[in-house]
């Protein structure tokens, strides 16, 4: 048996590592992407779990900023994250409104 080495890891990095392992244990794929990375439309669509044509519709509607490199669209990862967070907030608001309406109608929620 070789010598053991002790390495000090910042708490934030350790917590991230645990979250990654939890996702992997649940069978989810994990991808690490630098925050300043530029994504192709297919990469962005994959991260949103939508089709490429649907993503292009979002881009054309101005919902996610992008720029062109030649004829190819590129999306900054941080802009994609901002859109994802905005959508999560919108969905939470809709669910809250639906729950309030269900309670008002006494539907047992």
Beta strands, then each sheet from edge to edge (+ up, - down):
strand 1: 38-39
strand 2: 67-69
strand 3: 72-76
sheet 1: 1+ 3- 2+
end
